[in-house]
Amino acid sequence: MRKTFLTIALCACGLFAFAAGAIVTTSCGKQVSTVDQTAFETFGDWYDYMGDLNEALCGTRGGEMRYQEK
């Protein structure tokens, strides 16, 4: 019973995350599917997240990134 509930909860979360997401192309050309801007309380939080994402994938916080909502 507990496993069934957890499985359903994870599937529901996954569907929500997929529906409210964005595709980001980093400054080095890698694409990643992630949450959209509305998942953050402020623009600054979202901007910091985008920098973190670019740094994790490309090694730098700067550069031109493209953002497209799903």
Secondary structure, 3 states (H helix, E strand, C coil): CHHHHHHHHHHHHHHHHHHCEEEEECCCCCEEEEECHHHCCCHHHHHHHHHHHHHHHHCCCCCCCEEEEC
